Amino acid sequence: MNPTLDDITARESRHIVQTYKRQPVAFVRGRGVSLYDTEGREYLDLVSGIGVVALGHAHPGLTAAIADQAATLVHTSNLYYHPFQGDAAARLAALSGLPRVFFSNSGAEAVEACLKFARRYWFTQGAKDRTRFVALQGGFAGRTFGALSVTHNDHYRAPFAPLLEGVTFVDPADPAALVAAVNDKTAAIIAEPIQGEGGIRPLSAPFAAAINDVCARTGTLYIADEVQTGLGRTGYPFYFQALGLKPDLIAVGKALGGGIPIGAALVSERVAAQISAGDHGSTYGGNLLGTRAAAFVLTELMERGLMDHVKTVGAHFERRLRALALKHPVIQEVRGVGLMRGLQLSIDAMPIVDTARGHGLLVNRTDEKVVRMLPPLTIQAAEIDRAVDMLDTVFASVAQGVQV
């Protein structure tokens, strides 16, 4: 018998460090785009674990691969070889064009690896004072110290200062500010091709061009933070490709394991050539369970038409959301690409999130006034229609001051 929501919350209140503002629901099982709570109620999930559960909940093929690996061998450490790191790395290389991979356990760890490798590159070149980074206003890279140092929001940063020195933040609407910020002390520029936590904001073509130009002119490395945008979320393998960006390093996480924790730093040959044994490491990084899950997810992405599906249903999603915005003046803008969508509101988004949950629909609030939606990449057009119809009801009830 499953514990009740009250049982779960009471135990957590006594023993869990209170870093999360959880919503009043506990999930115990899932299938496809649906989650089920402790009372057996179904929810249509447009959050997918914050963009993690790319193949949907309890995907039969991924479940079988994980179960088989768990029953065979889970972990041996990076002291030894095993079959799945090379398999997953080869697939990531084929998708990204960067030939080398370092496996970690999360997207934040992947960002940390990229920052370290950028500094190592210049250290090996003899430019030992080339240690600075340029990051973007509105950018989010993670909660560990290096990743937090290139995250802009002071709400995340202030309690943990001082952070990594030598980070300059520029406005992504101002290409000239980027050019002015880069100098002969800059190791790398780090930027999400679409800001996720910052409100689903794609980089503009002029800003992407400025990144390419300044990197080509100065030799500065570009780190593409594709933790949220990467691996088919936008209908592209990585969204830097749609913008014509040319990264030297790419941070990957979230969707890579389909729910099994794994991240990766993808590295160009010129940067990888400057990295030596012992420069970085991870006890769990690249373990058999994680990389087998990643290899399965990447196979689905590359060989089962999943990216074409995302483009098709993503276009349908956009049409439905734009029609929704025409009905509800509180929606000021529809942003995003593929199955990474945001509704910019004129009000705080939390009442929409709470009311939607009451209707059996899970969406997410980010940047205070943005409703973020990151459904499983396997979502079907009919499920999108169902979700948008539910949002229509939600916006109407919130406008009337009625929350279910």
N, C-alpha and C positions, 0 to 999 in steps of 0.2 A: 504494500500500500504506500502510495506517495505521501510524503509529508505535506501538510497544508501550507499555504502562503504565510499564515501567522507563525507556524512552527519555524519556517525558514528564516523569516525576518527577525524573530526573537533570538535565534541562535547567532545570526550574523551580528546583531546589535551588541552581543556580548563578546564576540571573538574576532570580528573582522575590522581591520583598520579602516576608518570611515573616510576613504578617499573618493567614493562614488556616491552620486545622488541617484540611487536606483529608482526606477518606476515601480509602482505597486503591482507587480505581476511576476510570477515565476514559471519558467517553461521547463517541461519535462520530456518532450519529444517533438519531432518534426518530420515532415515529408514534403519534398519539393519546395514550393513557395510558402508552405503553411507551417506554423508553429502551434503547439497545444500547451495550455497552461495546466496547473495542478487541478483545476476543476474540469478539465477536458474541453475547454472552450478553444475554438480555432481562431487563429489570427493570420491574416495575409501579411507576409513579412517583406516590406520594402526597405529593410535595413540590412538584412543578411549578415548580422554580426559585424556591422560597420564595413561592409564591402568584402567580407572574408569568405562567406559560404557561396562561392562562385557557381558551383554546380547544383545548388539547392541542398536542402537538408536531407540527410540519409540517402544520398545518391547510391544506388545499388552497386555500381562498379567501383566507386571509391571506397564504399564500405567493405566490399569484398577484398580489395587490395590491402586496406588497413588491417582488417582482421587476419588475413593470411600472414602479413608481415609481423604483426604482434605475436602470432603463434609460432613464428620462426626465429626472428632475431630483431631486437629493437635498437640496440646500441652497442658499439664497440669502442668508440672514441676515434679521434683523428690520428691516433698512432698507427692505424692500419687502413688498408684499402677495403672498400666494399663495392658492390655493383652499381649502386643507384646515384651516387654523386655525379659521376661522369655522364650518366644518362640524362639526368635533369639539367646538368650544366650545358650539355650539347644542345638541348632543346632551347634553353634560354639564349644561348649564343646565336642559334639560327633565327630566333624571333627578334633579337635586339641588334645584331651586327657586332656586338662586343664579344670577343672570344674567350674571356676569362671570367670565372665566377668564384666568389668567396661566400660560403653558406653560413648564415647566422640563424637566430631563433625568432627574429621579429624585424619589422620595418625600421624601428628606431635603431636597432643594432646594425642594420644594413647602412643606415645613414652614418653611424659612428665609424664604420669601416671605410666608407667613402671619404669622410673627413680625414681620417688617419692616412689613407692611401694618397690623398692629394698632397698632404704635407710631406709624406715620405718621398713622393716623386720629386719635389723641389729640393729636399734635403740631399737626395742622391745626386741631383744636378749641380750641387754646390751652392744653390741659392738658399742658404739656411735662414735668411730673414724673410723669405717669401711664405708667410704663415697666415695671412689674413684671409677672411672670407667675406663675400658679398652675398646677402640674402634679401628676401623681399618682404616688404610690409604686407601683412596678412598671411604670411607663410607659416606653415606648421610642419615640423620635422620629427617630433617625438618628445619624450619626457626625460630621457637620459641626458647627462650634462652637456655633451657635445651637441646632440640633436636639439636640446632646449636652447642652446646658445644661438642657433640659427633659426629659432622659432620667434616670431615677432611679438605676439600678444603678451603684454606686460603682466596680465593676470596669471599666466603660467610661469613667468620668469622671476618676478619681483621677490617672492619668498625664498628664492634659492640663490640670489646674487651673493658674491660675484660669480659670473659664469665665464666661459671661454672669452678671452680678450681678442680684440681685433676683428670684430664682426660689424659690418656696415649694412644697414637696411635701406633699401631704396623703394620708391613708389613704382609698382609695376605698370602704372599708366604713364610713366615718364622715362622713355628710352635714354634721353640725354643724361638723366641722373645716374643711370647705370654706367654709362660710358665715363662719366666724371668720377665715379666711385672706384673704378678699377685702376690700379697702379702697379708699379713693379714690386710691390709687397703682397699682392693678391695671389693667393694660391688657387682659389676656385670661386666660382659663382655657383650657388645652389638655388634651384627654383623648381617648384612643382609646375608641370605644364598646365594643369588645372588645379587651382587652390581648392582643397577639399574642406578642411576645417574653416578656412577663410571665407566660405560661402559659395562654393562651386563657381569659381571665376577663372575662365580660360585665359592664358596669356594672349595678348594681341599679336598679330603678325609683325607689326613694327618692333615690339619689344623682343620677340624671338629673333628677329633679324639683328637687333642690337647685341644680343648675347653672342650670336655667331660672329658678328663683325669684331667685337672687342676681344673675343677669345682668339680669333685668327690673328689679330694684330699684335696682341700682347703675349700670346702663349698661355694665357689663363685657362685653367681646366673648367669644364662645365659639368656639374653634378645634376643629373635629372632625378628629382625625387618622384618616382613613379609608384610609390607604395600604394596609393589609392587609385591612381589612374591606369596603372599598368595591367597587362595580362587580359586584354580583351574588354575591359570595362567600358571603353569608349567605342568599341568596334574596330579599333586598331590594336596591334600587339602592345604598343606603347604610344602614348599621345605625342611624345616628342617627334615622332615620325610624321604626324599630320602637320606639325608646325615647321618642319624642316630643320629642327635643332640637331646639333651634332655633339652629343655628350661623350665625355671621356669616362664617366662613371655613372651608373644608374643604381638607385636604391629600390629594391623590390621587397614586398611583404604581403600582408593581408591575403589576397586571393591565392597565393602561390600553392598553399597546401590544402585548399578547399575546406579549411577548418582546423587542420593540424598545424601547430605553430612552426613556421619556417620563414626565413627571410633570406635575401641574397644581395650582395654587391656585385654588379656586373662591371667589368673593368676592361678598358682598351689594352691592346698589346703594348703600346708605348708606356702606359702607366704600370702595367703588370711587370714589365721588364725591370722596373726599379724597385720592386718589392722582394724582400729576401725571406728565407725561412726564419720563423720566429718573430716576424714583424707584427703578426696578429694571430689570433687563435680563438677557439671556442670549444668547450667541452662537449656541448650538445649539438653545436652547429653541424649540419649535414648528416645527422644520424639516419639510420636506415629507414625508420618509420616516416620521418619527415620528407626525405628525398624520394621515397617510393610514392608517397602521396603526391608530391610535386610532379613527378614524372607522369603520373596518371592524369592530373589536371592539365598539364601541358600537352599531353597527347590529345585530350578532348578538345583543347583549344586549337591545335594545329591540324588535326585530322578528321574532326567530326563536324566541321562547318559552323562552329560556335560563334566565331567573329562575324560571319555573314548574318547569322541569326540576330546578333546584337544590333547590327546596323539596321536590320529590317524592323525589329520590334522597338528599337530606340527611336526611329523616325515616327513610328506609330505613337509611342509614348509622348514625344514632343508635340505632335498634332493634338492629342487629347489634352495635354496640359495647357497649350495655348488657347484652346477652346474654353477650358476651365477658367483661365485668367480673364477672358472676355466676359464671363458671367459674374465674376467676383472682384470688385474694384480693390479689395484689400491685397490682391496679388499684383505687384508692381512690375515684375519681370520674371520670365522663365529663362533659366540658364542651364548650360551643360551640354553634354554630348553623349550619344549612345544611351547607356543605362546608368549614367551619372548625372542626376538632375537636381536642380534647386529652384525653389519658388521664393523669390524675394518678396517679403510682405511689408506692409506699412505698419504692422503691429508686431509685438513679440510673438514668436512662433510657438511658444510652449502651449497655449490653449489649443492650438490645432493638433499638436502631438498628443495631448491628453485626451481630447475629444475623439480623435481618430482611434486611439487605443480602445476607448469605450465602444466604438463601432466595430472592433475586430480588425483594425488596420494599424500596422506599425510603420511609422515614419520617424524622422529624426530632426532635431533642432540643431542648427549650427549658426555661428555668427549672429546670435540673438534673434534675428528677424528672417532667417532662412529655413524653410522646410527642405531637408535633404532626403533624397531617395536613391538608394543603392541596392536594387533588388538582385536576386540571383540572376546570373547571365542566362539561365535556362527558362526564365519567365516567358509565358506565352501571351499573345495579343489579347486573348479573352481574359486572362488574369489582370493585365494592365487595364482593360476596360472596367473590370470589376473594381479595381483599386481606385481609379479616377472617379467612378460613380460614387464610391464611398466618400472620397474627398469632397465631391460636390455637396453631398449631404452635410459633411463636417463643416465646410465653410459657411453654408447657409445657416446652420445651427449656431455657430460662433457669432455670426453677424447679428443674429437675433438675441444673443446673450444667453443661449440655452446650450449647456454642455451635458452630454450623456455620460 
